[in-house]
Amino acid sequence: MKVVILCGGLGTRLREETEYKPKPMVEIGGRPILWHIMELYSAYGFNDFVLCLGYKQHVIKEYFLNYLYMNNNFTINLNSSKQKILCHSSHGHDWNVTLVDTGLETKKGTRIKMVEPYIKEDRFMLTYGDGVGNINIKELIDYHNKQEKIATFTGAHSISRFATVVTNKQGDVTDWSEKKALEEYVNVGFFVFERQIFDYLNDDCELEEQPMKQLASEGQVAMYRHDGFWHCMDTYRDYTFLQSLWKKGDVPWKVLK
């Protein structure tokens, strides 16, 4: 089953990093967040990826073109007539990566529609290129199969960006939490789609708007509840939070193989 990852957004709320690179290439622990997302799927045996590119797509293309040599020790012969590169280690992945130019300011639903020719199967997965979590991909797919609907998305508890307070009846503040998980579920991506989703997409649509609303009105949307870790790298504050977890060795989105 193919995994489609949306990598084309401008990342305007993370300008400190996205001035020079697309948001999926912002690093956690020396690796792009895109790599961490792909690692999650790969841990469950899904190694066939389709990347929807847009803003500064050349950075992502160059990363994968040079992936083998940037992640291995190698010897290079600089004789122009017989230049050869010999890798000495094998730290690569058995990943098949299709990189598709889906435009600079294209809406997400349209980006997905544009990669339809690269998806031959009856079902595929999709997620955003800026969020990591310890989602159990096997359980997600099993849940989707049982629901027999066109679309399943993962709902998780978001972390409040603002200080959360608790007050008593007199209005006195009794508790203060700078980061607190909200009780309601929010869409965090990690979708499973039947191929019929393409019938709901067109050349000017946002996935989360008309397509998903129409599917929901037809009873064709299910939510897989994820009560574990999930966090989006949307702002510089998110970036520093995820980096701090990595530095402490607390990497809750990493799946042990």
NUDREN-831430 format. One record per residue: residue in three letters; x, y, z of N, C-alpha, C, O in turn. Coordinates in steps of 0.05 Angstrom, whole numbers, padded with zeros to 5 digits, always signed. Example, Ala and Ser with C-alpha at 12.3 -4.5 7.8 and 13.67 -1.06 7.14 Angstrom:
NUDREN-831430
ALA+00264-00114+00156+00246-00090+00156+00264-00066+00156+00285-00066+00169/SER+00257-00045+00142+00273-00021+00143+00258+00001+00157+00268+00023+00161/
***
This chain:
NUDREN-831430
MET+00017-00024+00000+00000+00000+00000+00018+00025+00000+00037+00027+00016/LYS+00012+00044-00018+00027+00068-00019+00021+00088+00003-00002+00088+00014/VAL+00040+00104+00011+00037+00125+00031+00042+00152+00017+00064+00157+00008/VAL+00021+00168+00016+00024+00195+00005+00029+00215+00028+00016+00214+00048/ILE+00049+00232+00024+00056+00252+00044+00055+00280+00032+00067+00285+00011/LEU+00040+00298+00044+00037+00325+00035+00061+00342+00043+00065+00346+00067/CYS+00076+00351+00024+00102+00365+00030+00104+00392+00016+00126+00403+00014/GLY+00081+00403+00008+00083+00427-00010+00077+00453+00003+00079+00474-00010/GLY+00069+00454+00028+00060+00479+00041+00082+00499+00045+00106+00492+00044/LEU+00075+00524+00050+00094+00546+00053+00106+00547+00081+00128+00558+00084/GLY+00093+00536+00101+00104+00537+00128+00109+00564+00139+00129+00570+00151/THR+00090+00583+00134+00094+00611+00141+00097+00616+00171+00109+00636+00179/ARG+00086+00598+00188+00087+00603+00217+00113+00592+00229+00118+00594+00253/LEU+00131+00582+00212+00157+00572+00221+00179+00584+00204+00198+00571+00196/ARG+00176+00611+00199+00194+00624+00181+00223+00623+00190+00241+00625+00173/GLU+00228+00620+00216+00256+00618+00225+00271+00595+00211+00295+00597+00208/GLU+00256+00574+00204+00268+00551+00191+00260+00549+00162+00277+00540+00145/THR+00236+00556+00155+00226+00552+00128+00233+00574+00108+00226+00573+00085/GLU+00248+00593+00117+00258+00614+00099+00276+00601+00078+00278+00610+00055/TYR+00290+00579+00085+00309+00567+00068+00303+00538+00060+00317+00526+00044/LYS+00282+00527+00072+00276+00499+00067+00246+00494+00071+00233+00509+00086/PRO+00234+00474+00058+00206+00468+00063+00203+00456+00091+00221+00444+00101/LYS+00179+00459+00103+00175+00451+00130+00181+00421+00135+00193+00414+00155/PRO+00175+00403+00116+00181+00375+00121+00211+00369+00123+00220+00348+00132/MET+00228+00389+00115+00257+00385+00117+00269+00398+00142+00293+00396+00146/VAL+00252+00410+00159+00262+00420+00184+00270+00396+00202+00255+00377+00203/GLU+00293+00398+00214+00305+00374+00227+00298+00371+00256+00296+00391+00271/ILE+00295+00346+00264+00294+00338+00292+00317+00319+00296+00318+00298+00284/GLY+00336+00326+00313+00359+00308+00318+00375+00303+00293+00386+00281+00290/GLY+00378+00323+00276+00394+00320+00252+00381+00306+00229+00394+00301+00209/ARG+00355+00299+00231+00341+00286+00210+00315+00302+00204+00302+00311+00223/PRO+00308+00305+00179+00283+00320+00172+00259+00306+00185+00258+00282+00188/ILE+00239+00322+00193+00215+00311+00204+00202+00292+00184+00189+00272+00192/LEU+00205+00297+00158+00195+00279+00138+00208+00251+00141+00193+00231+00138/TRP+00233+00250+00147+00247+00224+00151+00234+00209+00175+00230+00185+00173/HIS+00229+00224+00196+00217+00212+00220+00189+00200+00213+00182+00178+00223/ILE+00174+00214+00197+00147+00204+00189+00150+00179+00172+00135+00160+00176/MET+00168+00179+00153+00173+00156+00136+00183+00132+00152+00176+00110+00147/GLU+00199+00138+00172+00209+00116+00190+00186+00102+00204+00186+00078+00208/LEU+00166+00118+00212+00143+00106+00226+00129+00086+00208+00124+00063+00216/TYR+00123+00095+00183+00109+00076+00165+00127+00053+00158+00117+00030+00156/SER+00153+00058+00154+00171+00036+00147+00173+00015+00169+00176-00009+00164/ALA+00170+00024+00194+00171+00005+00217+00148-00015+00216+00151-00037+00227/TYR+00127-00008+00202+00104-00026+00199+00103-00039+00171+00084-00052+00164/GLY+00126-00036+00157+00129-00050+00131+00119-00035+00107+00116-00047+00085/PHE+00113-00009+00110+00104+00006+00087+00127+00024+00077+00135+00043+00091/ASN+00137+00018+00053+00161+00030+00043+00158+00044+00016+00178+00051+00004/ASP+00133+00046+00007+00128+00057-00019+00115+00085-00016+00091+00086-00008/PHE+00129+00106-00021+00120+00133-00015+00116+00150-00040+00130+00147-00060/VAL+00096+00168-00038+00091+00188-00059+00091+00215-00045+00074+00220-00027/LEU+00110+00232-00052+00112+00258-00039+00100+00280-00057+00109+00283-00080/CYS+00081+00295-00046+00069+00318-00060+00085+00343-00055+00083+00354-00033/LEU+00101+00352-00074+00119+00373-00070+00108+00400-00080+00090+00401-00096/GLY+00120+00422-00068+00112+00448-00076+00134+00468-00069+00153+00471-00084/TYR+00130+00482-00047+00149+00502-00038+00177+00491-00034+00181+00471-00020/LYS+00197+00503-00047+00225+00495-00046+00229+00465-00049+00243+00452-00035/GLN+00215+00454-00069+00216+00426-00074+00243+00415-00081+00249+00392-00077/HIS+00260+00433-00092+00287+00424-00099+00303+00414-00075+00320+00397-00078/VAL+00297+00424-00051+00311+00415-00027+00305+00386-00021+00322+00370-00014/ILE+00279+00379-00024+00271+00351-00019+00282+00333-00041+00291+00311-00035/LYS+00282+00342-00066+00292+00326-00088+00322+00321-00084+00332+00298-00088/GLU+00337+00341-00077+00366+00338-00073+00372+00320-00049+00391+00305-00050/TYR+00355+00321-00029+00359+00304-00005+00358+00275-00013+00375+00259-00005/PHE+00338+00267-00029+00335+00239-00036+00354+00231-00058+00363+00208-00059/LEU+00361+00249-00076+00381+00243-00097+00408+00236-00084+00423+00219-00094/ASN+00414+00250-00062+00440+00246-00048+00438+00229-00023+00457+00227-00008/TYR+00415+00217-00018+00409+00203+00007+00430+00181+00013+00440+00179+00035/LEU+00435+00165-00007+00453+00142-00003+00481+00151+00007+00492+00139+00025/TYR+00491+00172-00006+00518+00181+00000+00520+00198+00025+00540+00199+00039/MET+00499+00213+00031+00498+00230+00055+00494+00214+00080+00498+00224+00102/ASN+00485+00189+00078+00480+00172+00101+00498+00148+00103+00492+00129+00118/ASN+00519+00148+00088+00538+00125+00088+00567+00135+00085+00571+00157+00075/ASN+00586+00120+00095+00614+00125+00089+00619+00115+00060+00609+00095+00052/PHE+00636+00130+00046+00641+00122+00018+00669+00132+00009+00680+00150+00021/THR+00679+00119-00012+00703+00127-00026+00696+00136-00054+00681+00122-00068/ILE+00707+00158-00062+00701+00168-00089+00727+00171-00104+00747+00182-00094/ASN+00727+00161-00129+00750+00164-00147+00745+00189-00164+00725+00191-00179/LEU+00762+00209-00162+00758+00235-00175+00768+00237-00204+00768+00258-00216/ASN+00778+00215-00214+00787+00214-00242+00763+00218-00260+00745+00202-00259/SER+00762+00240-00275+00738+00247-00290+00730+00225-00310+00707+00224-00318/SER+00749+00209-00319+00743+00189-00340+00731+00164-00328+00719+00148-00342/LYS+00735+00160-00302+00725+00135-00290+00715+00140-00262+00721+00124-00243/GLN+00700+00162-00258+00691+00169-00231+00673+00147-00220+00653+00139-00233/LYS+00679+00137-00197+00663+00117-00184+00660+00123-00154+00677+00136-00142/ILE+00638+00115-00143+00633+00119-00115+00627+00091-00102+00609+00077-00111/LEU+00642+00084-00082+00639+00059-00068+00630+00064-00039+00644+00076-00023/CYS+00606+00054-00033+00595+00056-00006+00607+00034+00012+00610+00011+00003/HIS+00614+00041+00037+00627+00022+00055+00608+00012+00076+00614-00006+00091/SER+00584+00024+00078+00565+00015+00098+00537+00016+00086+00534+00026+00064/SER+00518+00006+00101+00491+00005+00090+00471+00016+00110+00459+00001+00125/HIS+00469+00042+00110+00450+00056+00128+00427+00067+00112+00413+00085+00122/GLY+00423+00057+00088+00400+00065+00072+00375+00051+00080+00374+00035+00098/HIS+00354+00056+00065+00328+00043+00070+00318+00031+00044+00326+00040+00022/ASP+00302+00010+00046+00290-00002+00023+00264+00014+00016+00242+00003+00015/TRP+00268+00040+00011+00245+00057+00006+00243+00063-00024+00263+00067-00038/ASN+00219+00062-00034+00213+00071-00061+00199+00098-00059+00177+00100-00048/VAL+00212+00120-00069+00202+00147-00064+00195+00160-00091+00213+00164-00107/THR+00170+00166-00096+00162+00181-00120+00157+00210-00112+00142+00216-00094/LEU+00171+00228-00125+00170+00256-00119+00155+00271-00141+00163+00270-00165/VAL+00133+00284-00134+00115+00295-00154+00111+00325-00149+00104+00334-00127/ASP+00117+00341-00169+00112+00370-00168+00082+00376-00169+00070+00372-00190/THR+00071+00384-00147+00042+00390-00147+00036+00420-00145+00013+00428-00138/GLY+00056+00436-00150+00051+00465-00151+00057+00480-00125+00059+00467-00104/LEU+00061+00506-00127+00070+00522-00105+00048+00528-00085+00052+00524-00061/GLU+00025+00537-00094+00003+00545-00076-00022+00527-00079-00044+00536-00073/THR-00018+00503-00088-00040+00485-00093-00053+00476-00066-00039+00472-00047/LYS-00079+00473-00066-00093+00464-00042-00089+00434-00039-00083+00420-00058/LYS-00091+00425-00014-00084+00397-00007-00100+00377-00023-00089+00357-00032/GLY-00126+00381-00025-00143+00362-00040-00134+00360-00068-00135+00338-00080/THR-00127+00382-00080-00118+00382-00108-00091+00368-00111-00086+00354-00130/ARG-00073+00372-00091-00047+00358-00092-00052+00327-00092-00038+00313-00107/ILE-00071+00318-00076-00076+00289-00076-00087+00280-00102-00080+00259-00113/LYS-00105+00296-00114-00116+00289-00140-00094+00287-00161-00096+00270-00179/MET-00074+00304-00159-00052+00304-00179-00035+00279-00178-00021+00273-00198/VAL-00034+00265-00156-00017+00241-00154-00034+00216-00160-00023+00194-00157/GLU-00059+00218-00168-00075+00195-00174-00062+00176-00194-00064+00152-00190/PRO-00049+00186-00215-00036+00168-00235-00014+00150-00223-00007+00130-00234/TYR-00004+00158-00200+00018+00143-00187+00008+00122-00167+00023+00107-00155/ILE-00019+00121-00163-00031+00103-00144-00049+00083-00159-00070+00091-00168/LYS-00040+00059-00162-00055+00039-00177-00072+00021-00160-00091+00008-00169/GLU-00066+00021-00134-00080+00003-00115-00108+00014-00109-00114+00037-00115/ASP-00125-00002-00096-00152+00006-00089-00152+00022-00063-00173+00032-00055/ARG-00129+00023-00049-00128+00036-00023-00101+00048-00019-00081+00037-00029/PHE-00099+00070-00005-00074+00083+00001-00076+00098+00028-00098+00103+00037/MET-00053+00105+00039-00051+00121+00063-00041+00148+00057-00028+00153+00036/LEU-00047+00167+00074-00039+00195+00070-00035+00208+00097-00050+00203+00116/THR-00015+00226+00098-00012+00242+00122+00002+00268+00115+00011+00272+00092/TYR+00002+00286+00135+00015+00312+00131+00045+00309+00136+00054+00291+00151/GLY+00061+00327+00125+00090+00325+00127+00102+00341+00150+00125+00348+00149/ASP+00086+00345+00171+00097+00362+00193+00088+00352+00221+00090+00367+00240/GLY+00078+00327+00223+00069+00318+00249+00079+00290+00255+00079+00272+00237/VAL+00089+00286+00280+00099+00259+00287+00083+00248+00311+00073+00264+00328/GLY+00080+00222+00312+00066+00209+00334+00071+00180+00334+00082+00169+00315/ASN+00064+00167+00356+00068+00138+00358+00042+00123+00349+00033+00105+00364/ILE+00032+00131+00327+00007+00118+00316+00013+00089+00309+00033+00084+00295/ASN-00004+00071+00317-00001+00043+00310-00014+00039+00282-00038+00037+00280/ILE+00003+00039+00261-00007+00038+00234-00023+00012+00228-00043+00013+00213/LYS-00014-00010+00240-00029-00035+00236-00057-00033+00247-00077-00041+00234/GLU-00060-00023+00272-00086-00020+00284-00103+00000+00268-00127-00005+00265/LEU-00091+00021+00258-00105+00040+00241-00118+00027+00217-00141+00031+00210/ILE-00102+00011+00203-00112-00003+00179-00133-00023+00186-00153-00026+00172/ASP-00129-00038+00207-00149-00058+00216-00175-00044+00222-00197-00054+00216/TYR-00173-00021+00235-00198-00006+00242-00212+00003+00217-00236+00001+00215/HIS-00197+00013+00198-00208+00022+00173-00223-00001+00159-00245+00003+00148/ASN-00210-00024+00158-00222-00047+00145-00249-00054+00157-00268-00061+00143/LYS-00251-00052+00184-00276-00060+00198-00298-00039+00192-00322-00047+00192/GLN-00291-00014+00189-00311+00007+00185-00324+00006+00158-00347+00015+00154/GLU-00309-00003+00138-00319-00005+00110-00329+00022+00100-00351+00024+00089/LYS-00312+00042+00104-00318+00069+00094-00296+00078+00075-00275+00066+00074/ILE-00302+00100+00061-00282+00110+00042-00258+00122+00056-00235+00120+00046/ALA-00263+00136+00078-00241+00151+00091-00240+00145+00121-00261+00144+00135/THR-00216+00141+00131-00211+00140+00160-00189+00160+00166-00168+00159+00153/PHE-00193+00177+00186-00172+00195+00195-00165+00189+00224-00181+00177+00238/THR-00142+00197+00232-00134+00193+00260-00140+00218+00276-00132+00240+00269/GLY-00154+00213+00298-00160+00235+00317-00143+00232+00341-00141+00210+00352/ALA-00130+00254+00350-00113+00253+00373-00118+00277+00390-00132+00296+00382/HIS-00106+00277+00414-00109+00300+00432-00087+00320+00426-00063+00314+00428/SER-00094+00344+00419-00075+00365+00414-00065+00378+00440-00079+00377+00460/ILE-00041+00389+00439-00030+00404+00462-00038+00433+00459-00033+00445+00438/SER-00049+00445+00480-00057+00473+00479-00033+00491+00475-00012+00486+00487/ARG-00035+00510+00457-00014+00529+00453-00014+00552+00474+00005+00568+00475/PHE-00034+00552+00490-00037+00573+00510-00037+00562+00538-00041+00538+00542/ALA-00031+00579+00558-00032+00570+00585-00061+00562+00591-00080+00576+00585/THR-00064+00539+00604-00091+00528+00612-00094+00531+00642-00076+00523+00657/VAL-00116+00543+00650-00119+00548+00679-00145+00534+00689-00164+00530+00674/VAL-00144+00528+00715-00168+00517+00728-00175+00536+00751-00158+00545+00766/THR-00201+00542+00753-00210+00561+00773-00231+00548+00791-00244+00529+00782/ASN-00234+00558+00815-00256+00549+00833-00280+00566+00829-00281+00584+00811/LYS-00301+00562+00845-00326+00576+00842-00323+00606+00847-00338+00623+00836/GLN-00303+00614+00863-00298+00642+00869-00282+00656+00847-00277+00680+00848/GLY-00273+00640+00827-00257+00651+00805-00227+00652+00811-00212+00663+00795/ASP-00219+00640+00833-00190+00638+00840-00177+00617+00823-00188+00595+00819/VAL-00153+00623+00812-00138+00604+00796-00126+00583+00815-00110+00590+00833/THR-00132+00558+00811-00122+00536+00828-00101+00519+00814-00087+00503+00827/ASP-00099+00522+00787-00079+00506+00772-00072+00520+00747-00088+00534+00735/TRP-00047+00517+00739-00037+00530+00715-00020+00510+00700-00001+00498+00712/SER-00026+00506+00675-00010+00487+00659-00003+00500+00632-00020+00509+00617/GLU+00023+00503+00627+00032+00515+00602+00027+00498+00578+00020+00508+00557/LYS+00030+00472+00581+00024+00453+00559+00005+00432+00570+00012+00417+00589/LYS-00018+00430+00559-00038+00411+00569-00052+00399+00545-00060+00413+00526/ALA-00056+00373+00547-00071+00359+00525-00100+00366+00527-00113+00364+00548/LEU-00112+00375+00505-00140+00381+00504-00156+00355+00503-00147+00335+00492/GLU-00180+00356+00514-00196+00332+00516-00208+00323+00489-00210+00299+00484/GLU-00215+00342+00472-00227+00334+00447-00207+00323+00428-00183+00329+00430/TYR-00216+00308+00408-00199+00297+00387-00198+00317+00364-00218+00330+00357/VAL-00174+00319+00352-00171+00336+00328-00159+00318+00306-00146+00298+00312/ASN-00164+00326+00281-00153+00312+00259-00123+00316+00257-00114+00338+00255/VAL-00108+00294+00259-00078+00296+00258-00067+00282+00233-00043+00278+00231/GLY-00084+00276+00214-00075+00263+00190-00076+00233+00193-00094+00222+00205/PHE-00055+00219+00183-00053+00190+00183-00080+00178+00174-00093+00163+00188/PHE-00087+00185+00149-00111+00176+00137-00107+00148+00124-00085+00141+00117/VAL-00129+00134+00120-00131+00112+00102-00154+00118+00083-00176+00123+00092/PHE-00149+00117+00057-00169+00123+00037-00174+00100+00018-00155+00086+00010/GLU-00199+00095+00012-00205+00078-00011-00202+00095-00036-00203+00120-00035/ARG-00198+00082-00059-00193+00097-00083-00216+00116-00092-00212+00135-00107/GLN-00240+00111-00081-00263+00128-00088-00259+00157-00080-00273+00174-00089/ILE-00239+00162-00062-00234+00189-00053-00228+00208-00076-00235+00231-00075/PHE-00216+00197-00097-00209+00214-00120-00234+00225-00134-00232+00246-00146/ASP-00257+00212-00131-00282+00222-00143-00292+00247-00128-00309+00261-00139/TYR-00282+00252-00104-00291+00275-00088-00271+00299-00091-00276+00320-00079/LEU-00250+00295-00105-00229+00316-00108-00230+00328-00136-00238+00316-00155/ASN-00222+00354-00137-00221+00367-00163-00196+00385-00164-00179+00383-00147/ASP-00195+00403-00184-00171+00419-00188-00171+00445-00171-00154+00462-00176/ASP-00189+00447-00152-00188+00470-00134-00203+00463-00108-00225+00474-00103/CYS-00191+00445-00092-00205+00438-00067-00186+00433-00045-00164+00423-00048/GLU-00195+00440-00021-00180+00435+00004-00192+00409+00016-00216+00407+00019/LEU-00175+00390+00022-00184+00364+00031-00203+00365+00054-00224+00352+00054/GLU-00196+00382+00074-00212+00383+00098-00238+00398+00096-00254+00399+00114/GLU-00243+00411+00073-00267+00426+00069-00288+00409+00054-00298+00390+00066/GLN-00295+00416+00030-00317+00403+00016-00314+00373+00014-00334+00359+00019/PRO-00291+00362+00006-00290+00332+00003-00297+00318+00029-00313+00299+00028/MET-00284+00325+00051-00289+00311+00076-00317+00316+00087-00330+00299+00098/LYS-00327+00341+00082-00355+00347+00091-00375+00330+00075-00394+00320+00087/GLN-00370+00327+00049-00389+00311+00033-00387+00282+00042-00408+00268+00044/LEU-00363+00272+00046-00360+00244+00055-00374+00239+00082-00387+00219+00086/ALA-00371+00259+00100-00384+00256+00126-00414+00256+00124-00428+00241+00138/SER-00425+00273+00106-00454+00274+00102-00465+00248+00091-00488+00242+00094/GLU-00448+00233+00077-00456+00208+00065-00449+00184+00084-00453+00161+00077/GLY-00439+00190+00108-00432+00169+00126-00408+00153+00118-00407+00129+00124/GLN-00389+00166+00105-00366+00152+00094-00340+00159+00107-00318+00156+00096/VAL-00341+00170+00132-00317+00178+00147-00317+00164+00174-00337+00164+00188/ALA-00294+00153+00181-00290+00141+00207-00266+00155+00221-00248+00164+00207/MET-00266+00155+00247-00243+00166+00262-00230+00144+00279-00243+00132+00295/TYR-00205+00140+00274-00189+00122+00291-00178+00139+00315-00163+00158+00311/ARG-00185+00131+00338-00177+00146+00362-00149+00138+00371-00143+00115+00377/HIS-00132+00158+00372-00104+00154+00381-00100+00170+00407-00101+00194+00408/ASP-00096+00155+00429-00093+00168+00455-00063+00170+00463-00057+00177+00486/GLY-00045+00164+00445-00017+00165+00451-00005+00192+00444-00020+00212+00443/PHE+00020+00193+00438+00034+00218+00432+00029+00226+00403+00029+00210+00385/TRP+00025+00252+00399+00025+00265+00373+00032+00294+00377+00023+00307+00396/HIS+00048+00305+00359+00054+00333+00360+00061+00343+00332+00075+00330+00317/CYS+00051+00367+00326+00056+00379+00300+00078+00400+00302+00079+00415+00322/MET+00095+00402+00282+00116+00422+00281+00105+00446+00265+00111+00449+00241/ASP+00089+00462+00278+00075+00484+00264+00088+00511+00268+00088+00528+00251/THR+00101+00515+00292+00113+00540+00299+00141+00534+00310+00149+00511+00314/TYR+00156+00555+00314+00183+00552+00325+00183+00541+00353+00201+00526+00361/ARG+00162+00547+00367+00159+00535+00394+00156+00505+00392+00167+00490+00408/ASP+00140+00495+00373+00137+00466+00368+00164+00454+00361+00171+00433+00371/TYR+00179+00468+00344+00205+00458+00336+00224+00455+00360+00237+00434+00363/THR+00225+00475+00378+00243+00473+00401+00233+00451+00420+00249+00438+00434/PHE+00207+00447+00422+00196+00426+00440+00204+00399+00430+00213+00382+00446/LEU+00201+00393+00404+00209+00367+00393+00239+00363+00395+00248+00341+00400/GLN+00254+00384+00391+00283+00382+00393+00291+00375+00422+00309+00360+00427/SER+00277+00388+00441+00284+00383+00469+00278+00353+00477+00293+00342+00492/LEU+00257+00342+00466+00251+00314+00471+00273+00296+00460+00283+00277+00473/TRP+00282+00303+00436+00304+00287+00423+00329+00288+00440+00343+00268+00445/LYS+00336+00312+00449+00361+00316+00464+00360+00301+00490+00381+00292+00500/LYS+00336+00298+00502+00334+00284+00527+00332+00253+00523+00332+00238+00542/GLY+00331+00245+00497+00329+00217+00491+00300+00207+00495+00296+00183+00495/ASP+00282+00225+00498+00253+00218+00501+00240+00222+00474+00231+00244+00467/VAL+00239+00201+00458+00229+00202+00431+00203+00185+00428+00205+00163+00418/PRO+00180+00195+00437+00156+00179+00439+00145+00170+00412+00128+00152+00411/TRP+00153+00183+00390+00143+00175+00364+00160+00154+00351+00153+00145+00329/LYS+00182+00146+00363+00199+00126+00351+00189+00098+00356+00183+00091+00379/VAL+00186+00082+00335+00177+00055+00338+00202+00036+00340+00219+00037+00322/LEU+00203+00021+00361+00226+00002+00364+00221-00022+00346+00201-00035+00348/LYS+00241-00028+00328+00238-00050+00309+00249-00075+00322+00248-00097+00309/
***
